[in-house]
Amino acid sequence: MAAAGVVADFRLPDSAHAAEPPEARAMRRDGVRLLVSDVRRDSMTHARFHDLPQWLAPGDVLVVNTSATMKAAVAATGVDGEPFELHVSTRLPNGCWTLEVRRPAQGASLPVRDARPGTHFLLPGGGHAVLLAPYPAQRGATTSRLWVASLELPLDTHEYLARYGFPIRYAYVPHPWPIEMYQTVFATQTGSAEMPSAGRPFTTELVTRLVSAGVQIVPLLLHTGVASLEDHEPPYEEYFRVGSDAAARITDARRRGCRIVAVGTTVARALETVTDSRGVTSAGEGWTDVVISKVRPVRSITGLITGLHEPQATHLMLLEQVVEAIQRGDDVGDRGAGSARRHLQRAYDAALAEGYLWHEFGDSHLII
């Protein structure tokens, strides 16, 4: 990992890529490995995800994302017959969508860097897509990874994608899997371009055990956009909704000294959007552009369940800030500059040394 102040960097070997769901490896969802980073003890423990109740106490809150994953990839053809793949990302308030243009390649697809405004694509079932402008808008820009696009479809967009689309996958997953493999047990409302994958290892049995032990499961919604696997960009604006009951339960638990554990960086982003500097979480709905970093520290959560993130991924900044937030509440006192980064370094070193698996079908990391 890189020096303090720089997004973490490390080499990820090919063997660390989870190429298939754990079910294809004769394993239950909650059988994936769980690396437990105990910040207060500055220790690492290796476990399985079904062991999660051991690290939670009655009254603790797990905040989960109820967004369901779309079949957000769709085959497309240029006007000259060239094949493409469009990754449909986020519906904008004006009815247009953001999307990424990619070219089919061996195993998955690769980003197209030379698309231009006005480019027209033919879609299955008589659909059409037209690139309107780079997203986000930048003065003088004529190329972009993401585009604002007009979709002319014979069905509602979600219905259309359910019929003609397929789940987004990248080169580390060489074979396609059905959409059911990309849904969590919490999914209720379709809208995420890619799976809110931190919730994937939960099973109904594990949720029952947690609730029976007095752990609260609190839902919110954030529809994830298309990831920037190749470019490691920060997330763009995403739609979220935090209900009044969820906000009240989270604020009450925090006041009682219970832990607030976000299941995924998507949940952390939504909560940070509606939690003020006093630690009061309010109901809210809309679009969030919050990106957690040193200039915008964590104030809503005291724990995080997440996957293992790519070298230089901006999510690593959020993880570091979660560690710092836990340290600020630690009665042991100041551990010195850079201690949060060192803890995160040790966690990732341990994951690499023990052969943990990365990505949406991989292993999990609990930071408490």
N, C-alpha and C positions, 0 to 999 in steps of 0.2 A: 504494500500500500504506500501511497505517496506521502510526502511530508505534510505537516499541518498546514491547513489553509487551502489545500489542493484536493480535488475529488479523488477518492481512493483509487489506487491502481494495483493490479496484480495480474498474473498470467493464469488463465483458466484452461486447464488441459481438456482435450477432446473427451476424455473419459468422464468428465464432470457434467456433461450435458445429459439431462434426462430425455431420452429419445422416444419414450413411450409412457403411457400412464402406468401407475403402480399396479393396477389390475392386470395389465398385460405381463407383469412380472410376478404373477401369482401372489399378490399382496393386497390386503384391504387398503382403502384410502387412508385410514388412520394408522396404518402400519408403516408409513414413511418415517424417516428418522427426524428427530427433533433435537436441535442444538439449543441448550438453555444457557443464555448469558445472564448470570446473576451479577448485576452491576454493583450492588452493595458489597457483596463478598468478592467481587472481581474474579469470579470463577466460571468455569465452563463445565457443563454436564451433558453427556450423550445419552439420549433416551429415544423413545418412539412417541409418535404423536398421540397415541391412545393413553400415554402417561400424563397428558396435560393436566388433569385434575390435581396432581401432586403439587403443582406450583401455584394453585389458585386457592383462595380462602372464601368462606361464606361472605356474601356482600360484594365481592369483587364483580366488576362489570366487563363482559366481553361485548364490544360493539362490532356488529357485523354488517356487511353490505348485502342488500337484498337484490341487487341488479343481476339480471340474467343475461347470458351471452348470446349475441346474435350470430347467425351465419353471415359474418360481415364481409367475407371475400366473395367476389363474383367474377366469372370469366367475362372478358370484354374483347372486342375486336376493333381495331382502328379502321378508318375509312378505306385504307389500302389493304385490309385483310390481315394486318399484323396482329398476333395474339397478345393480349395484355391481361393483367389481373388487377381489379380495383379493390382496395380495402376501404370499405365505407366506415367512417369514424363517428362523427357527431352531427346531430341535427341542430342547426342554428335557429335562432328565433325567427328569422325571415323565411324559414321553410327550406332553405338550401342545406346541403350537407357538406361537411369536410370529408375528404378522402385522400388516399395515397394511391398513386399509379405505380404499378410494379410489372415486371416482365417475368413470365414463367421461366423457371430454370430447373436444373436437375434437383429433384427433391422438394423444392419450394418455389420461391420467387425472389427477385432482386429489385431494389428501388430504381425507378426511372428518374434520372436527373435532368433530362432535356425536354420535359413536357412544356407546352406553351398555352397561354390563354386562347380559348376558342377551339381547342382540340376536342373532337367529337368521337365518342365511342358507341358502338352498337352492343347491346346487352341481350341476354337470352329473353325469350318471350316477347320480343318487340320493344324492349326498353331502350332508352338512350341516356347518355350522360355527356354533359358539356362542361369543360373546365372554364371557370369564369375569372378567377383571380388567385394569386398565391395567398396562402394562409399561414401565419397571420399577415395582414397587409403590411408591406414595407415599401417605402418610397422608391420608385424606379425598378422594383424587382419584377422580373419576368419569368423566373424559375423558382421552384420551391419543392420541398418534400411533400407538403400537404397543400391541397387546393380546395377552394370553395367551388362547388359544382352544382349544377342544376340536374336533377334526376327526373326524367319523364318515364314513369313506370305504369304498367297496366293494373297494378295493385297498390295498396298501402305499402310503404317501404318495408315495414317489418314482415308483412305477409309475403311480399315479393322475395325478400332475402330468405325467409323460411322455405320457400319453394325452390328458388334457383341458386341460393348461395351455399357456402360451405365455410367451416371455421377457419379463421386465420391461423396459419402455422408458418414457422420459419425453418431454416435449413437443418437445425438440430433435431427436428422431428421429421424423419424422412418419409413417413407414411401417414395418410389421412386417418382421422378418427371421427366417430360420430359426434354430433353436437352434445349428446348426453355426457360425454367425457369432459366437456368444458363448462358444465353447470355445477354449482355448489348446492348443498342442501338448503341454503337460505334463499335461493333465487326465486323471486316472485314477479318481477317486472322487467321485461326485455328491454335492453338498451345499451349494453356494453359491447364495444367492438372486440375487446379481448377479455378473457375471464378474470374477474377479481380473485386471483388464484390463491391468495392466502387462506381463503375459506374452504378450499377444495378438500383438505384432509379431514374435515369434520364429517362425521356420520350421524345418523339419527340416534344411534345407541350412545355415542359419545356426548351428544347434546343432552340426552336424557340424564346421563351420569352427572354432567356438570350442573344442570338445573336441580337435580336431587341433592347435590352437595351445597346448594345455596348460592351458586354463581348465577348472576343475572345475564341473560342474553338480550341485548338491546339492538334493535334494527335501525339502520338509516339507508339512504339510497345515494349512490354516486355512479353514474354511467361512465365507464372508462372509455377513453378514446384510443386511437391506434398508437401503439408504443413506437419509440424511436430506437429500434434494436441496433441499427447501424450507426446512428448519429448521436445517441445519448443526449438528446435534447431534454430540457425540463418539460413537464406536462403542460399542455395548453389548457384553455378553459374547458371545464367539464360541468355538466349539469348535476346538481345534488339536491337532496331534500332531507332535512332533519325535522322530525315531528315534535310537537310540544311535549308529548309523554316521554319520548326518548330524551329530550333535553332536560326535563325535570329529573328523571331517574339518574342521569349521569351527574348532574350538579349535586343532587342529594348524596349520592355515593361518594363523590369527591369530598364533600363537607364532613362526611362520617369517617374519612380517612381510608376508604377502600380504594383499591386500584382500578384505574380505567385503562383497559387493555384494548387497543385497536387491533382488529383482525384485518391487517393489510394497510398499505400506504394510502389506498383510496379512502378508507375510513378516517385515517389520520388527517388527510387533506380536508375532508368534509367537516370534521370536528374543529380543526383549526380555523375554519372559515367563520364559525358561529360561536367561538369561545373568546371571551374578552380577557384583558390583562389581569383581571381579578380571579380568573378561573371559572367564570359563570358561563355555562353553555345555554344558548337560546335556540328556539326553533328558527328555521330558515329554509329558504328554497330559492334556487336561481343558478347562477353560473359562478364558479370559483376559479380565480387565477392565483390562489395562494400557492407559493412554493417555499417550503421550509429550508432555511439556511441559517448561517450565523447572524444575519441581519434580521431574521424572522424566526426566533427560537420557538420551540414547542411549549405550549401552555395548556393543552387540553388532555393529555394522556400521560400515564405513568407506566406504560408497558406496550409492547408491540409484538404481534405474531406476523411474520412475513416469510417470504421465500429467501433464497440467496440470490444476490443481484450481480449483474455483469460488472466487470472492471470498468471504472469511470462512469457508471450509471449515476444519474443525479439522485436516485433514491438513497444512495449511500450517505448523502448529506443529511437526509431526514433521519436515518438511523443514528448518525452521530449526535444529532440534536436530541433524540429520544434518550440516549445514554446520558447526555449532559443534564437533561431535565430530571432524570432519576437521581443523578449525583447531587443536584441542587437540593433535593429533598432528603438527602442522606445525612443523618446526624453524625456521621464519622468526620465530616468536614471536607475542606478543599483538598483534592488529591493532586493538584498541580496542573499547570497548563498542558494541554494535549492528552490528558488522561482518558478522555472519552474516545479519542481516536486510537489510543493504544489499546483500549479494551476491545474496540471493534476490530482492530488489527489482529489481536489474539484470537477472536472468534472466527474470523475468516481463515486465519492460518490453521486453526483446529479443524474447520470444515474441510479444507483442502487436504490436510494430512490424513483425515479419517475417511476420505472418499465420499463426501456428501455429494448429492446431485442438485444441479441448478435448474431453474426455469419452472414453468407452470406445472409440470408433472414431477417435480423434484421434491427435495426435502424442505424442512421448515426450520425457522429460527425464532425462538422466543426470547425477547429482551425484557427483563423485569428488574 
